[in-house]
C-alpha cells in the first residue's frame, strides 16, 4: 500500500484536485463570511464597510510597499525644474 499512497501524492491529477479544492473552499468561506456580515450589518452598512476596506487597501499599498513609496519620490534635479 505505501507505493500506492506515494504514487497518489505525486500524481498531477491529485495535486490539481487538491489545488482546486483549496481555491474553491476559500471562496466558499469568503462567500459565507460576506453573507454573515450582510446578515449582521445590512446591505447599506456592508456597502460602507466594503468601500472602507477598498480605500484602506489602496492607501496601505502605497504606504507599505517600498516600490510604490520609491516611485512617488522625485530626485532633486527634477524637483527644481
PDB file of N, CA, C and O in Angstrom:
ATOM      1  N   UNK A   1       0.783  -1.202   0.000  1.00  0.00           N
ATOM      2  CA  UNK A   1       0.000   0.000   0.000  1.00  0.00           C
ATOM      3  C   UNK A   1       0.835   1.282   0.000  1.00  0.00           C
ATOM      4  O   UNK A   1       0.364   2.280  -0.545  1.00  0.00           O
ATOM      5  N   UNK A   2       2.061   1.326   0.582  1.00  0.00           N
ATOM      6  CA  UNK A   2       2.841   2.556   0.575  1.00  0.00           C
ATOM      7  C   UNK A   2       3.130   3.070  -0.833  1.00  0.00           C
ATOM      8  O   UNK A   2       3.156   4.280  -1.058  1.00  0.00           O
ATOM      9  N   UNK A   3       3.348   2.156  -1.783  1.00  0.00           N
ATOM     10  CA  UNK A   3       3.618   2.608  -3.143  1.00  0.00           C
ATOM     11  C   UNK A   3       2.413   3.306  -3.749  1.00  0.00           C
ATOM     12  O   UNK A   3       2.565   4.296  -4.463  1.00  0.00           O
ATOM     13  N   UNK A   4       1.226   2.804  -3.475  1.00  0.00           N
ATOM     14  CA  UNK A   4       0.014   3.418  -3.990  1.00  0.00           C
ATOM     15  C   UNK A   4      -0.176   4.810  -3.392  1.00  0.00           C
ATOM     16  O   UNK A   4      -0.545   5.750  -4.096  1.00  0.00           O
ATOM     17  N   UNK A   5       0.074   4.934  -2.103  1.00  0.00           N
ATOM     18  CA  UNK A   5      -0.098   6.220  -1.437  1.00  0.00           C
ATOM     19  C   UNK A   5       0.899   7.248  -1.960  1.00  0.00           C
ATOM     20  O   UNK A   5       0.512   8.384  -2.234  1.00  0.00           O
ATOM     21  N   UNK A   6       2.161   6.883  -2.104  1.00  0.00           N
ATOM     22  CA  UNK A   6       3.157   7.830  -2.610  1.00  0.00           C
ATOM     23  C   UNK A   6       2.893   8.147  -4.076  1.00  0.00           C
ATOM     24  O   UNK A   6       3.121   9.272  -4.519  1.00  0.00           O
ATOM     25  N   UNK A   7       2.411   7.154  -4.838  1.00  0.00           N
ATOM     26  CA  UNK A   7       2.066   7.420  -6.237  1.00  0.00           C
ATOM     27  C   UNK A   7       0.904   8.386  -6.358  1.00  0.00           C
ATOM     28  O   UNK A   7       0.872   9.227  -7.257  1.00  0.00           O
ATOM     29  N   UNK A   8      -0.061   8.261  -5.440  1.00  0.00           N
ATOM     30  CA  UNK A   8      -1.202   9.164  -5.446  1.00  0.00           C
ATOM     31  C   UNK A   8      -0.780  10.581  -5.086  1.00  0.00           C
ATOM     32  O   UNK A   8      -1.254  11.541  -5.694  1.00  0.00           O
ATOM     33  N   UNK A   9       0.106  10.722  -4.106  1.00  0.00           N
ATOM     34  CA  UNK A   9       0.566  12.045  -3.689  1.00  0.00           C
ATOM     35  C   UNK A   9       1.377  12.723  -4.783  1.00  0.00           C
ATOM     36  O   UNK A   9       1.397  13.951  -4.862  1.00  0.00           O
ATOM     37  N   UNK A  10       2.046  11.946  -5.624  1.00  0.00           N
ATOM     38  CA  UNK A  10       2.851  12.523  -6.692  1.00  0.00           C
ATOM     39  C   UNK A  10       2.054  12.706  -7.979  1.00  0.00           C
ATOM     40  O   UNK A  10       2.558  13.275  -8.947  1.00  0.00           O
ATOM     41  N   UNK A  11       0.831  12.235  -7.993  1.00  0.00           N
ATOM     42  CA  UNK A  11       0.004  12.324  -9.188  1.00  0.00           C
ATOM     43  C   UNK A  11      -0.350  13.780  -9.490  1.00  0.00           C
ATOM     44  O   UNK A  11      -0.722  14.538  -8.595  1.00  0.00           O
ATOM     45  N   UNK A  12      -0.232  14.146 -10.728  1.00  0.00           N
ATOM     46  CA  UNK A  12      -0.586  15.512 -11.141  1.00  0.00           C
ATOM     47  C   UNK A  12      -2.073  15.765 -10.980  1.00  0.00           C
ATOM     48  O   UNK A  12      -2.486  16.858 -10.595  1.00  0.00           O
ATOM     49  N   UNK A  13      -2.869  14.764 -11.272  1.00  0.00           N
ATOM     50  CA  UNK A  13      -4.319  14.917 -11.131  1.00  0.00           C
ATOM     51  C   UNK A  13      -4.697  15.137  -9.668  1.00  0.00           C
ATOM     52  O   UNK A  13      -5.571  15.950  -9.367  1.00  0.00           O
ATOM     53  N   UNK A  14      -4.041  14.417  -8.762  1.00  0.00           N
ATOM     54  CA  UNK A  14      -4.314  14.597  -7.337  1.00  0.00           C
ATOM     55  C   UNK A  14      -3.916  15.989  -6.882  1.00  0.00           C
ATOM     56  O   UNK A  14      -4.665  16.641  -6.155  1.00  0.00           O
ATOM     57  N   UNK A  15      -2.752  16.447  -7.300  1.00  0.00           N
ATOM     58  CA  UNK A  15      -2.304  17.787  -6.912  1.00  0.00           C
ATOM     59  C   UNK A  15      -3.205  18.859  -7.497  1.00  0.00           C
ATOM     60  O   UNK A  15      -3.478  19.861  -6.835  1.00  0.00           O
ATOM     61  N   UNK A  16      -3.675  18.669  -8.735  1.00  0.00           N
ATOM     62  CA  UNK A  16      -4.595  19.630  -9.341  1.00  0.00           C
ATOM     63  C   UNK A  16      -5.930  19.643  -8.596  1.00  0.00           C
ATOM     64  O   UNK A  16      -6.511  20.704  -8.370  1.00  0.00           O
ATOM     65  N   UNK A  17      -6.414  18.453  -8.214  1.00  0.00           N
ATOM     66  CA  UNK A  17      -7.663  18.385  -7.458  1.00  0.00           C
ATOM     67  C   UNK A  17      -7.516  19.047  -6.090  1.00  0.00           C
ATOM     68  O   UNK A  17      -8.421  19.748  -5.637  1.00  0.00           O
ATOM     69  N   UNK A  18      -6.385  18.826  -5.438  1.00  0.00           N
ATOM     70  CA  UNK A  18      -6.138  19.451  -4.142  1.00  0.00           C
ATOM     71  C   UNK A  18      -6.064  20.971  -4.271  1.00  0.00           C
ATOM     72  O   UNK A  18      -6.615  21.690  -3.438  1.00  0.00           O
ATOM     73  N   UNK A  19      -5.395  21.459  -5.297  1.00  0.00           N
ATOM     74  CA  UNK A  19      -5.310  22.905  -5.518  1.00  0.00           C
ATOM     75  C   UNK A  19      -6.680  23.493  -5.819  1.00  0.00           C
ATOM     76  O   UNK A  19      -7.012  24.574  -5.333  1.00  0.00           O
ATOM     77  N   UNK A  20      -7.471  22.795  -6.612  1.00  0.00           N
ATOM     78  CA  UNK A  20      -8.820  23.265  -6.915  1.00  0.00           C
ATOM     79  C   UNK A  20      -9.682  23.306  -5.657  1.00  0.00           C
ATOM     80  O   UNK A  20     -10.426  24.259  -5.430  1.00  0.00           O
ATOM     81  N   UNK A  21      -9.568  22.246  -4.834  1.00  0.00           N
ATOM     82  CA  UNK A  21     -10.315  22.225  -3.578  1.00  0.00           C
ATOM     83  C   UNK A  21      -9.921  23.406  -2.701  1.00  0.00           C
ATOM     84  O   UNK A  21     -10.788  24.071  -2.133  1.00  0.00           O
ATOM     85  N   UNK A  22      -8.628  23.671  -2.585  1.00  0.00           N
ATOM     86  CA  UNK A  22      -8.149  24.784  -1.753  1.00  0.00           C
ATOM     87  C   UNK A  22      -8.685  26.106  -2.279  1.00  0.00           C
ATOM     88  O   UNK A  22      -9.138  26.947  -1.503  1.00  0.00           O
ATOM     89  N   UNK A  23      -8.636  26.295  -3.586  1.00  0.00           N
ATOM     90  CA  UNK A  23      -9.089  27.530  -4.200  1.00  0.00           C
ATOM     91  C   UNK A  23     -10.582  27.746  -3.980  1.00  0.00           C
ATOM     92  O   UNK A  23     -10.992  28.815  -3.527  1.00  0.00           O
ATOM     93  N   UNK A  24     -11.389  26.754  -4.292  1.00  0.00           N
ATOM     94  CA  UNK A  24     -12.836  26.923  -4.195  1.00  0.00           C
ATOM     95  C   UNK A  24     -13.321  26.903  -2.753  1.00  0.00           C
ATOM     96  O   UNK A  24     -14.308  27.571  -2.442  1.00  0.00           O
ATOM     97  N   UNK A  25     -12.671  26.168  -1.866  1.00  0.00           N
ATOM     98  CA  UNK A  25     -13.090  26.183  -0.469  1.00  0.00           C
ATOM     99  C   UNK A  25     -12.846  27.551   0.155  1.00  0.00           C
ATOM    100  O   UNK A  25     -13.641  28.010   0.976  1.00  0.00           O
ATOM    101  N   UNK A  26     -11.755  28.202  -0.227  1.00  0.00           N
ATOM    102  CA  UNK A  26     -11.511  29.553   0.290  1.00  0.00           C
ATOM    103  C   UNK A  26     -12.551  30.533  -0.246  1.00  0.00           C
ATOM    104  O   UNK A  26     -12.927  31.475   0.452  1.00  0.00           O
ATOM    105  N   UNK A  27     -13.013  30.324  -1.462  1.00  0.00           N
ATOM    106  CA  UNK A  27     -14.068  31.184  -1.999  1.00  0.00           C
ATOM    107  C   UNK A  27     -15.380  30.964  -1.268  1.00  0.00           C
ATOM    108  O   UNK A  27     -16.126  31.912  -1.021  1.00  0.00           O
ATOM    109  N   UNK A  28     -15.663  29.717  -0.923  1.00  0.00           N
ATOM    110  CA  UNK A  28     -16.888  29.409  -0.169  1.00  0.00           C
ATOM    111  C   UNK A  28     -16.817  30.048   1.218  1.00  0.00           C
ATOM    112  O   UNK A  28     -17.812  30.594   1.695  1.00  0.00           O
ATOM    113  N   UNK A  29     -15.669  29.986   1.859  1.00  0.00           N
ATOM    114  CA  UNK A  29     -15.506  30.618   3.168  1.00  0.00           C
ATOM    115  C   UNK A  29     -15.704  32.131   3.041  1.00  0.00           C
ATOM    116  O   UNK A  29     -16.363  32.739   3.884  1.00  0.00           O
ATOM    117  N   UNK A  30     -15.146  32.734   2.006  1.00  0.00           N
ATOM    118  CA  UNK A  30     -15.330  34.167   1.788  1.00  0.00           C
ATOM    119  C   UNK A  30     -16.782  34.537   1.529  1.00  0.00           C
ATOM    120  O   UNK A  30     -17.265  35.556   2.023  1.00  0.00           O
ATOM    121  N   UNK A  31     -17.475  33.715   0.761  1.00  0.00           N
ATOM    122  CA  UNK A  31     -18.894  33.961   0.497  1.00  0.00           C
ATOM    123  C   UNK A  31     -19.703  33.826   1.779  1.00  0.00           C
ATOM    124  O   UNK A  31     -20.614  34.617   2.027  1.00  0.00           O
ATOM    125  N   UNK A  32     -19.378  32.834   2.590  1.00  0.00           N
ATOM    126  CA  UNK A  32     -20.060  32.679   3.871  1.00  0.00           C
ATOM    127  C   UNK A  32     -19.819  33.857   4.804  1.00  0.00           C
ATOM    128  O   UNK A  32     -20.736  34.330   5.476  1.00  0.00           O
ATOM    129  N   UNK A  33     -18.563  34.329   4.835  1.00  0.00           N
ATOM    130  CA  UNK A  33     -18.215  35.490   5.656  1.00  0.00           C
ATOM    131  C   UNK A  33     -18.989  36.719   5.190  1.00  0.00           C
ATOM    132  O   UNK A  33     -19.495  37.483   6.013  1.00  0.00           O
ATOM    133  N   UNK A  34     -19.083  36.912   3.890  1.00  0.00           N
ATOM    134  CA  UNK A  34     -19.835  38.042   3.346  1.00  0.00           C
ATOM    135  C   UNK A  34     -21.312  37.941   3.706  1.00  0.00           C
ATOM    136  O   UNK A  34     -21.924  38.937   4.092  1.00  0.00           O
ATOM    137  N   UNK A  35     -21.886  36.755   3.582  1.00  0.00           N
ATOM    138  CA  UNK A  35     -23.295  36.564   3.930  1.00  0.00           C
ATOM    139  C   UNK A  35     -23.531  36.843   5.412  1.00  0.00           C
ATOM    140  O   UNK A  35     -24.538  37.452   5.773  1.00  0.00           O
ATOM    141  N   UNK A  36     -22.617  36.406   6.269  1.00  0.00           N
ATOM    142  CA  UNK A  36     -22.751  36.699   7.697  1.00  0.00           C
ATOM    143  C   UNK A  36     -22.686  38.199   7.972  1.00  0.00           C
ATOM    144  O   UNK A  36     -23.464  38.719   8.772  1.00  0.00           O
ATOM    145  N   UNK A  37     -21.764  38.892   7.315  1.00  0.00           N
ATOM    146  CA  UNK A  37     -21.659  40.338   7.525  1.00  0.00           C
ATOM    147  C   UNK A  37     -22.901  41.064   7.035  1.00  0.00           C
ATOM    148  O   UNK A  37     -23.389  41.975   7.704  1.00  0.00           O
ATOM    149  N   UNK A  38     -23.421  40.674   5.873  1.00  0.00           N
ATOM    150  CA  UNK A  38     -24.628  41.313   5.357  1.00  0.00           C
ATOM    151  C   UNK A  38     -25.799  41.044   6.296  1.00  0.00           C
ATOM    152  O   UNK A  38     -26.606  41.937   6.556  1.00  0.00           O
ATOM    153  N   UNK A  39     -25.894  39.814   6.805  1.00  0.00           N
ATOM    154  CA  UNK A  39     -26.961  39.490   7.742  1.00  0.00           C
ATOM    155  C   UNK A  39     -26.866  40.279   9.032  1.00  0.00           C
ATOM    156  O   UNK A  39     -27.883  40.660   9.611  1.00  0.00           O
ATOM    157  N   UNK A  40     -25.649  40.524   9.481  1.00  0.00           N
ATOM    158  CA  UNK A  40     -25.448  41.254  10.740  1.00  0.00           C
ATOM    159  C   UNK A  40     -25.553  42.763  10.550  1.00  0.00           C
ATOM    160  O   UNK A  40     -26.174  43.452  11.360  1.00  0.00           O
ATOM    161  N   UNK A  41     -24.947  43.276   9.480  1.00  0.00           N
ATOM    162  CA  UNK A  41     -24.883  44.721   9.282  1.00  0.00           C
ATOM    163  C   UNK A  41     -26.029  45.271   8.448  1.00  0.00           C
ATOM    164  O   UNK A  41     -26.514  46.371   8.713  1.00  0.00           O
ATOM    165  N   UNK A  42     -26.459  44.538   7.464  1.00  0.00           N
ATOM    166  CA  UNK A  42     -27.412  45.062   6.494  1.00  0.00           C
ATOM    167  C   UNK A  42     -26.666  45.475   5.231  1.00  0.00           C
ATOM    168  O   UNK A  42     -25.445  45.630   5.234  1.00  0.00           O
ATOM    169  N   UNK A  43     -27.417  45.647   4.163  1.00  0.00           N
ATOM    170  CA  UNK A  43     -26.803  45.951   2.863  1.00  0.00           C
ATOM    171  C   UNK A  43     -26.091  47.302   2.868  1.00  0.00           C
ATOM    172  O   UNK A  43     -24.964  47.405   2.382  1.00  0.00           O
ATOM    173  N   UNK A  44     -26.726  48.330   3.405  1.00  0.00           N
ATOM    174  CA  UNK A  44     -26.133  49.677   3.364  1.00  0.00           C
ATOM    175  C   UNK A  44     -24.832  49.736   4.161  1.00  0.00           C
ATOM    176  O   UNK A  44     -23.827  50.264   3.685  1.00  0.00           O
ATOM    177  N   UNK A  45     -24.858  49.195   5.366  1.00  0.00           N
ATOM    178  CA  UNK A  45     -23.653  49.220   6.191  1.00  0.00           C
ATOM    179  C   UNK A  45     -22.552  48.337   5.600  1.00  0.00           C
ATOM    180  O   UNK A  45     -21.370  48.664   5.702  1.00  0.00           O
ATOM    181  N   UNK A  46     -22.939  47.222   4.986  1.00  0.00           N
ATOM    182  CA  UNK A  46     -21.935  46.380   4.344  1.00  0.00           C
ATOM    183  C   UNK A  46     -21.292  47.120   3.174  1.00  0.00           C
ATOM    184  O   UNK A  46     -20.094  46.971   2.936  1.00  0.00           O
ATOM    185  N   UNK A  47     -22.063  47.908   2.448  1.00  0.00           N
ATOM    186  CA  UNK A  47     -21.508  48.724   1.362  1.00  0.00           C
ATOM    187  C   UNK A  47     -20.486  49.713   1.883  1.00  0.00           C
ATOM    188  O   UNK A  47     -19.429  49.901   1.281  1.00  0.00           O
ATOM    189  N   UNK A  48     -20.800  50.344   3.000  1.00  0.00           N
ATOM    190  CA  UNK A  48     -19.845  51.279   3.612  1.00  0.00           C
ATOM    191  C   UNK A  48     -18.583  50.540   4.059  1.00  0.00           C
ATOM    192  O   UNK A  48     -17.467  51.029   3.886  1.00  0.00           O
ATOM    193  N   UNK A  49     -18.779  49.362   4.631  1.00  0.00           N
ATOM    194  CA  UNK A  49     -17.637  48.546   5.057  1.00  0.00           C
ATOM    195  C   UNK A  49     -16.773  48.169   3.861  1.00  0.00           C
ATOM    196  O   UNK A  49     -15.546  48.246   3.933  1.00  0.00           O
ATOM    197  N   UNK A  50     -17.399  47.765   2.769  1.00  0.00           N
ATOM    198  CA  UNK A  50     -16.655  47.372   1.570  1.00  0.00           C
ATOM    199  C   UNK A  50     -15.872  48.542   0.992  1.00  0.00           C
ATOM    200  O   UNK A  50     -14.731  48.371   0.563  1.00  0.00           O
ATOM    201  N   UNK A  51     -16.469  49.724   0.977  1.00  0.00           N
ATOM    202  CA  UNK A  51     -15.764  50.916   0.484  1.00  0.00           C
ATOM    203  C   UNK A  51     -14.578  51.243   1.383  1.00  0.00           C
ATOM    204  O   UNK A  51     -13.504  51.594   0.894  1.00  0.00           O
ATOM    205  N   UNK A  52     -14.769  51.129   2.695  1.00  0.00           N
ATOM    206  CA  UNK A  52     -13.673  51.410   3.626  1.00  0.00           C
ATOM    207  C   UNK A  52     -12.534  50.412   3.455  1.00  0.00           C
ATOM    208  O   UNK A  52     -11.366  50.798   3.502  1.00  0.00           O
ATOM    209  N   UNK A  53     -12.853  49.141   3.260  1.00  0.00           N
ATOM    210  CA  UNK A  53     -11.809  48.132   3.057  1.00  0.00           C
ATOM    211  C   UNK A  53     -11.060  48.396   1.758  1.00  0.00           C
ATOM    212  O   UNK A  53      -9.835  48.285   1.717  1.00  0.00           O
ATOM    213  N   UNK A  54     -11.784  48.745   0.694  1.00  0.00           N
ATOM    214  CA  UNK A  54     -11.133  49.034  -0.588  1.00  0.00           C
ATOM    215  C   UNK A  54     -10.235  50.261  -0.482  1.00  0.00           C
ATOM    216  O   UNK A  54      -9.115  50.256  -0.993  1.00  0.00           O
ATOM    217  N   UNK A  55     -10.716  51.303   0.173  1.00  0.00           N
ATOM    218  CA  UNK A  55      -9.908  52.522   0.336  1.00  0.00           C
ATOM    219  C   UNK A  55      -8.669  52.232   1.176  1.00  0.00           C
ATOM    220  O   UNK A  55      -7.578  52.704   0.855  1.00  0.00           O
ATOM    221  N   UNK A  56      -8.827  51.462   2.246  1.00  0.00           N
ATOM    222  CA  UNK A  56      -7.680  51.124   3.083  1.00  0.00           C
ATOM    223  C   UNK A  56      -6.653  50.304   2.311  1.00  0.00           C
ATOM    224  O   UNK A  56      -5.449  50.491   2.490  1.00  0.00           O
ATOM    225  N   UNK A  57      -7.116  49.400   1.455  1.00  0.00           N
ATOM    226  CA  UNK A  57      -6.191  48.591   0.661  1.00  0.00           C
ATOM    227  C   UNK A  57      -5.396  49.462  -0.306  1.00  0.00           C
ATOM    228  O   UNK A  57      -4.198  49.250  -0.494  1.00  0.00           O
ATOM    229  N   UNK A  58      -6.050  50.429  -0.913  1.00  0.00           N
ATOM    230  CA  UNK A  58      -5.368  51.330  -1.851  1.00  0.00           C
ATOM    231  C   UNK A  58      -4.352  52.197  -1.111  1.00  0.00           C
ATOM    232  O   UNK A  58      -3.213  52.338  -1.555  1.00  0.00           O
ATOM    233  N   UNK A  59      -4.760  52.771   0.006  1.00  0.00           N
ATOM    234  CA  UNK A  59      -3.867  53.652   0.765  1.00  0.00           C
ATOM    235  C   UNK A  59      -2.701  52.854   1.362  1.00  0.00           C
ATOM    236  O   UNK A  59      -1.553  53.294   1.298  1.00  0.00           O
ATOM    237  N   UNK A  60      -2.990  51.696   1.938  1.00  0.00           N
ATOM    238  CA  UNK A  60      -1.932  50.907   2.568  1.00  0.00           C
ATOM    239  C   UNK A  60      -0.927  50.367   1.557  1.00  0.00           C
ATOM    240  O   UNK A  60       0.255  50.235   1.876  1.00  0.00           O
ATOM    241  N   UNK A  61      -1.371  50.059   0.362  1.00  0.00           N
ATOM    242  CA  UNK A  61      -0.435  49.574  -0.656  1.00  0.00           C
ATOM    243  C   UNK A  61       0.584  50.648  -0.990  1.00  0.00           C
ATOM    244  O   UNK A  61       1.765  50.351  -1.169  1.00  0.00           O
ATOM    245  N   UNK A  62       0.144  51.879  -1.073  1.00  0.00           N
ATOM    246  CA  UNK A  62       1.063  52.978  -1.394  1.00  0.00           C
ATOM    247  C   UNK A  62       2.004  53.287  -0.229  1.00  0.00           C
ATOM    248  O   UNK A  62       3.158  53.656  -0.447  1.00  0.00           O
ATOM    249  N   UNK A  63       1.530  53.142   0.972  1.00  0.00           N
ATOM    250  CA  UNK A  63       2.354  53.468   2.136  1.00  0.00           C
ATOM    251  C   UNK A  63       3.315  52.329   2.475  1.00  0.00           C
ATOM    252  O   UNK A  63       4.498  52.566   2.721  1.00  0.00           O
ATOM    253  N   UNK A  64       2.813  51.102   2.490  1.00  0.00           N
ATOM    254  CA  UNK A  64       3.598  49.977   2.974  1.00  0.00           C
ATOM    255  C   UNK A  64       4.606  49.428   1.974  1.00  0.00           C
ATOM    256  O   UNK A  64       5.683  48.980   2.368  1.00  0.00           O
ATOM    257  N   UNK A  65       4.283  49.455   0.714  1.00  0.00           N
ATOM    258  CA  UNK A  65       5.134  48.817  -0.269  1.00  0.00           C
ATOM    259  C   UNK A  65       6.270  49.757  -0.669  1.00  0.00           C
ATOM    260  O   UNK A  65       6.032  50.877  -1.121  1.00  0.00           O
ATOM    261  N   UNK A  66       7.482  49.296  -0.502  1.00  0.00           N
ATOM    262  CA  UNK A  66       8.646  50.150  -0.775  1.00  0.00           C
ATOM    263  C   UNK A  66       8.716  50.558  -2.238  1.00  0.00           C
ATOM    264  O   UNK A  66       9.179  51.656  -2.547  1.00  0.00           O
ATOM    265  N   UNK A  67       8.268  49.702  -3.140  1.00  0.00           N
ATOM    266  CA  UNK A  67       8.318  50.059  -4.551  1.00  0.00           C
ATOM    267  C   UNK A  67       7.424  51.265  -4.834  1.00  0.00           C
ATOM    268  O   UNK A  67       7.824  52.193  -5.537  1.00  0.00           O
ATOM    269  N   UNK A  68       6.222  51.241  -4.285  1.00  0.00           N
ATOM    270  CA  UNK A  68       5.316  52.368  -4.515  1.00  0.00           C
ATOM    271  C   UNK A  68       5.830  53.638  -3.856  1.00  0.00           C
ATOM    272  O   UNK A  68       5.730  54.722  -4.432  1.00  0.00           O
ATOM    273  N   UNK A  69       6.375  53.514  -2.657  1.00  0.00           N
ATOM    274  CA  UNK A  69       6.895  54.684  -1.974  1.00  0.00           C
ATOM    275  C   UNK A  69       8.045  55.288  -2.771  1.00  0.00           C
ATOM    276  O   UNK A  69       8.128  56.507  -2.914  1.00  0.00           O
ATOM    277  N   UNK A  70       8.939  54.437  -3.293  1.00  0.00           N
ATOM    278  CA  UNK A  70      10.058  54.946  -4.085  1.00  0.00           C
ATOM    279  C   UNK A  70       9.584  55.563  -5.389  1.00  0.00           C
ATOM    280  O   UNK A  70      10.171  56.540  -5.854  1.00  0.00           O
ATOM    281  N   UNK A  71       8.551  55.024  -5.982  1.00  0.00           N
ATOM    282  CA  UNK A  71       8.081  55.575  -7.250  1.00  0.00           C
ATOM    283  C   UNK A  71       7.445  56.947  -7.071  1.00  0.00           C
ATOM    284  O   UNK A  71       7.329  57.705  -8.033  1.00  0.00           O
ATOM    285  N   UNK A  72       7.032  57.272  -5.852  1.00  0.00           N
ATOM    286  CA  UNK A  72       6.448  58.591  -5.601  1.00  0.00           C
ATOM    287  C   UNK A  72       7.510  59.662  -5.371  1.00  0.00           C
ATOM    288  O   UNK A  72       7.218  60.855  -5.453  1.00  0.00           O
ATOM    289  N   UNK A  73       8.728  59.242  -5.086  1.00  0.00           N
ATOM    290  CA  UNK A  73       9.801  60.204  -4.830  1.00  0.00           C
ATOM    291  C   UNK A  73      10.352  60.753  -6.132  1.00  0.00           C
ATOM    292  O   UNK A  73      10.382  60.064  -7.152  1.00  0.00           O
ATOM    293  N   UNK A  74      10.783  61.991  -6.084  1.00  0.00           N
ATOM    294  CA  UNK A  74      11.382  62.647  -7.247  1.00  0.00           C
ATOM    295  C   UNK A  74      12.765  63.145  -6.826  1.00  0.00           C
ATOM    296  O   UNK A  74      12.939  63.691  -5.737  1.00  0.00           O
ATOM    297  N   UNK A  75      13.737  62.948  -7.707  1.00  0.00           N
ATOM    298  CA  UNK A  75      15.075  63.419  -7.349  1.00  0.00           C
ATOM    299  C   UNK A  75      15.130  64.947  -7.368  1.00  0.00           C
ATOM    300  O   UNK A  75      14.231  65.593  -7.907  1.00  0.00           O
ATOM    301  N   UNK A  76      16.174  65.522  -6.785  1.00  0.00           N
ATOM    302  CA  UNK A  76      16.265  66.971  -6.632  1.00  0.00           C
ATOM    303  C   UNK A  76      16.405  67.696  -7.962  1.00  0.00           C
ATOM    304  O   UNK A  76      15.916  68.817  -8.101  1.00  0.00           O
ATOM    305  N   UNK A  77      17.061  67.084  -8.942  1.00  0.00           N
ATOM    306  CA  UNK A  77      17.196  67.746 -10.246  1.00  0.00           C
ATOM    307  C   UNK A  77      15.830  67.960 -10.896  1.00  0.00           C
ATOM    308  O   UNK A  77      15.574  69.020 -11.467  1.00  0.00           O
ATOM    309  N   UNK A  78      14.989  67.001 -10.816  1.00  0.00           N
ATOM    310  CA  UNK A  78      13.662  67.133 -11.426  1.00  0.00           C
ATOM    311  C   UNK A  78      12.755  68.051 -10.608  1.00  0.00           C
ATOM    312  O   UNK A  78      11.897  68.725 -11.178  1.00  0.00           O
ATOM    313  N   UNK A  79      12.924  68.091  -9.296  1.00  0.00           N
ATOM    314  CA  UNK A  79      12.050  68.927  -8.483  1.00  0.00           C
ATOM    315  C   UNK A  79      12.379  70.413  -8.633  1.00  0.00           C
ATOM    316  O   UNK A  79      11.525  71.255  -8.357  1.00  0.00           O
ATOM    317  N   UNK A  80      13.587  70.751  -9.061  1.00  0.00           N
ATOM    318  CA  UNK A  80      13.981  72.159  -9.225  1.00  0.00           C
ATOM    319  C   UNK A  80      13.441  72.752 -10.524  1.00  0.00           C
ATOM    320  O   UNK A  80      13.252  73.964 -10.622  1.00  0.00           O
ATOM    321  N   UNK A  81      13.196  71.907 -11.513  1.00  0.00           N
ATOM    322  CA  UNK A  81      12.764  72.457 -12.797  1.00  0.00           C
ATOM    323  C   UNK A  81      11.267  72.609 -12.897  1.00  0.00           C
ATOM    324  O   UNK A  81      10.759  73.060 -13.923  1.00  0.00           O
TER     325      UNK A  81
END
